[in-house]
């Protein structure tokens, strides 16, 4: 902040001072408080980092040995800052609120040669964020434009549904703000999750990760019981004498006992000769059809 920005009147209901400088000074942690937070995080087994909002802050975080740097949206187009941060060699999580795709391409071109270990987060800088301004499709656009880095999502919306959807779209990193009470003073609290919501979000994300599964479509072992009970077969619509050549009007599809040819084989059966009498409503089985060869699906 330059001097005039710090002297700017701040009359919001969320203000902790008459000017933005007073507001900032009231809320800011000291270096010792950051050290205490890092120590506490280590004691309870979580990572500690922060968004360094200028180069001096990045230097301090580097001294603290944070596991990664978070680049806040307000510094994503600050190219000298990005260069110096990238040169520290730590992983970088870069938010993209208030930026354009053109700027994000420039960010990629600056950071990638220096430090390949970084990711982009789709982000809209509004608190709380309305659903129509989330633009989750940017995740897909980033995945196409930057296929060699992870893409994530930084959410400032209320609730967890949109963040879960981001994971379903392939987000590999999720950032959400957390508060103990959404009614507290400060615009950020309304856009934050309370601890029970955070727990619910983590659980939902783990469920979605499992549900993403495989892109291969096939009959699964878990479907066998349903297939045995309700899977259909080709059945004789009429009595079919031995030696008859099958036509489509002789055949229908029903849940059959025993199982016979699956419904998708019905067109292949047309023109085949039967080698025994088949009663009306009887399942058509392989034993009843002459020289039948199954089509193998690849």
Order of alpha helices (4+ residues) and beta strands (2+ residues): alpha-alpha-alpha-alpha-beta-alpha-beta-alpha-beta-alpha-beta-alpha-beta-alpha-alpha-alpha-beta-beta-alpha
